Amino acid sequence: MSNTPHTLGEEFPGQLEAIHALKAKDSRFAKTLEEYDDVNDQIHRSETRIEPLSDAAETALRKQRLALKDTIAAALAQA
């Protein structure tokens, strides 16, 4: 597992098999997962000061990550 916080495995414990299955059959869901990972990585790089962002930019990314997490949770609930 990565040492980046908020990975999908941490956010959705016990649901990785369902995530992989849904990813394999739904390209839109797969794209959402990629976007979540990208946004999460950007936040992590900012938090660790590898690529610092303004507070406003980091807040916007956090809101985006939360919205993506909600989308993922809804898709898993419907699966």
Secondary structure, 3 states (H helix, E strand, C coil): CCCCCCCHHHHCCCCHHHHHHHHHHCHHHHHHHHHHHHHHHHHHHHHCCCCCCCHHHHHHHHHHHHHHHHHHHHHHHHC
